[in-house]
Amino acid sequence: MEITTKDFAGWLGIREGELVYKYQTTGEYKGVELPQPLYQHTGKTRKFRYRDVVAFIEKVRKPK
């Protein structure tokens, strides 16, 4: 199963453009490395594995 950049950003509670900017600059969100996209259609739209995104969100939300 795959999800888009827009859906991924929505799950994080940020705008799609913010997520894309993080991919283009640091490659991290809140100190956690962003999952690698499966492929990229345009400069903005990417597709991700559902399980990679869920694992990433769990890392971000995990108490330190």
KALIN-V677326 format. One record per backbone hydrogen bond with DSSP energy under -0.5 kcal/mol. CO is the residue of the C=O (numbers start at 1). NH is the residue of the N-H. Records with the same first field share a line. If there is no record, write none. Layout:
# KALIN-V677326
CO->NH + NH
This chain:
# KALIN-V677326
1->50
3->48
4->8
5->9
6->10
7->11
8->12
9->13 + 14
15->19
16->20
17->21
18->22
19->23
20->24
21->25
22->27
27->34
29->32
32->29
39->47
45->41 + 42
46->5
47->38 + 39
48->3
49->53
50->54
51->55
52->56
53->57
54->58
55->59
56->60
57->61
58->62
